[in-house]
Amino acid sequence: MLLLALDTSTPAVTAGVVLLDVLLDESALDETSGAVDVLAERVTINPRAHGELLTPHLTAAASTAEVALSDLDAVVCGIGPGPFTGLRAGMVTAASLAHALDIPAYPVCSLDAIAAEVGAGTPLLVATDARRHEVYWARYAADGTREAGPAVDPPADIDVGDARVVGQAGVMVSDMAREPSYPTANGLVLAAARAVIARQEPAPLTPLYLRRPDAAEPRERKRVTEVRP
């Protein structure tokens, strides 16, 4: 299956074309596994240019992979947690492409994508920068199952325990956070592979903002003059 993977939940603007090979176990048709091959990927670290860069990135990735967008079987999109403006750019693009091409769009928690990139084998705590001296985080068991989160908290309020910390450098404890720093096309597809292979009906593309946006509705303006009869 040919997939387009998108993520704009962090300062990284990511788009990749990925081939997901489906391998069926004939002795247990309800069990599937997949092999992921990233054919092309474009990533730029720029927290202020998600909207400007995402479409050129995905078209460049498709061109490098020598595929047309009409060849895609599905879209996989990171849904955060992340800031309002960045998430909106990626999710609107994913929804628009899926609608135009009549293909499914699978949502993926962006922290799950980072955890999937690392792989199972050790407890993980994935953290990304939420600004305001806070982090978005989630905890994963050694088998890759998410045990807690996603949530947003100050780093001091998060119990790391025996987990290996991965994510954006410096958002937890100095020199403690490690690669991968951002969701990758490989991680996004790995996180969605089970649902994609099973051809499940995708869940709605619902963003994980985790907190209210900074913008607020304007209040009624005060009168500065009084009209007398």
N, C-alpha and C positions, 0 to 999 in steps of 0.2 A: 504494500500500500504506500502511496506517495502522499506525504504530509507536509504542510506548511506550519512551522512552529514560530510563534511570536511571543515576545514579552517586553513590556515597558513598565514593569513594577518597580524598577530600581533605576539608578542613573544610566544603566546600560540599555541601549536600544538594540534589540536582538531580533533577527529574522533568519530562519534557516529552512532549507528544503531537505527532508529526511525520508529515506526509504525504510519502511518497516516490513521486514520479511516475516510472514506468518507461518509458523510451524505447528501443525496439528498432531496431537498424539492420538493415533487411531484407536488405541485401547481405552482411551478416556476422552471422548469428544468434548467434554465440558472443560478440559484443561488445555490451555494454549500458552505458547511462549513466543517471544518475538526477538529478532535481531535487528538492531538499529544501525543504520549507515547514514551518516550526515554527508549529503552530497555537496552542499554549499551552505555557508553561513556568513552573515555580515553582522558585526557588533561595533558600536561606537559608544564610548562613555561620554554622555552629554546630558545632564539632567534637565536642560532647557530646550531640547530639540527633538523630543519624541515624535511630535506631529510632523515635523519637517523631514525627519530621517527615515521613518519606518517604511513608508511606501517605496522610496528609492532602494532601501535595503532589501526588501522582499523581491522587488523586480530584478535587482542585481543578482540575488541568490538564485532565483529561477533561471536567469540567463546563464550563469556559471554552471548550473546543474544541467543545462540544456533541456529544460522542460517548460511547457507552457502552463499558465495558471489553470487552464481548462483541463490539464492532466491530473490535477490534485484530487485525492479521494477524501480528504478531511483537513480541517484546520485544528491545531492545538494552540491554546492561548493561555498565558499566565494571567491569573485574575487577582494577583496580589497575595498578601497585603502590600499596599503601596499608596502613594499620594494620589489625590483625585485626578489631577491633570494628566499625569503619566499613564495611569491605568486606563483612563478614558480613551486615549489615543490608540492604544493597542487593542482594546476590546471592541471599539467601534469599527476599527479596520477588520478585525476578525469576523465580526458579525456581518459586516457589509459584504466581504468576500464570500462567506458561507452562503449568504442569501443569493448573491449574484450567480454563484456557481452551482447552487442547489446541492451543497455538500454539508455534512455535519460540522459543528464547531465544538470541540471538547474543552471545557475549562479545567485548569490545573492550578492548584495553590502553588504560587511561585516558590515558597519555601520547600514544598514537596519536590519540586524539580531540582533544587540544589541538593537535597538529601538523596534523591535518586541518582544524581551524578556521582556522589561519593560512593553509594552502594551500601549494602548491608554488611554486617560483621562487627559493628561496634555501636554503642549508644551515641547519638548525635544531638547536639543542640544547634539549630540553624538560626542565625541572626542576621538581619539586614538593617540598615540605618533608617530610622523613622523620623529623624530630626528631633528638635525640641528636647535633646538629651535623652531620647528614648530609642528602643529598638523593636522591630517586629521579630517575633521568635516563635519557634515550635520545637518540641522535643520528640525524638524518634527512638524506638527500641532497636536492639541489635539486628532484628529481622526486618527493619525498615518501616515498621508500623508507627504511624504518628500517635504518640501518647498524650500530648498536651499541645494547646495552641491550635491555630495561630492566635497570637495575642500581641498587645503592645504595652511595654512597661519600661521603666528605667532599668538599665543593666544591673544596678545594685539590688533590685528586687527579684532577680531571676536566680534560682538555685541551679547552678551548673552541674553540681554533683560529679559523677564519674564520666559525664558525657564529653565527647570530643566536640569542640566548638568550631563550626565552619560558617563562612559568610563573609561579609564585608569587613576588611581589616580595620581594627580599631574601634568597632562599635560595641564590643564587650569589654574585654580586658586587653591592655596593650600587648601586642605581639601574640595574642592568643587565638584570634580568629584566623582561619586558614582558607586556602582555595578549596572548592571554587567560590568566587566572590559573588557571582551573579548567576541567575538561571541561564542555562545554555539550551540550544536546540536539542541536543542529545538528552539532557535531563528532562526537559519538558515532555518529549515523546516517551521516554522511559516511564515517567509518572503516569502518562495517559494510556500506555500500551495495552493494559489489560482490557480497558473499556473499548478501545479502538478495535482490537483484535476480535473481541466478542460482538462488535457492531452494536453495542448498547446505545439506547437513546441517550444523547448527551444531556447532562444537567444544564439548566439555564446559565447563561454568561452573567453571573452576578458578582460584581466587584467586592473584594474584601478591603474596605476602607478602614475598618476597625475604630475609627474615630470620626467625629464630625469635621467637615471641611472648614477652613479658615474663613471663607466668604460667608457673609450673613445678609439676609434680606434687609433692604433699607427700611428704616423706620419712617413714620409719617413726619414730614417736615414741620418744624415749628413756625408759627406765623411771626413774621417780623414787623408787620404793620397791622393795624386794626382799622377796619372800615366803619366809620361812624355814620349813622343815618342823617 
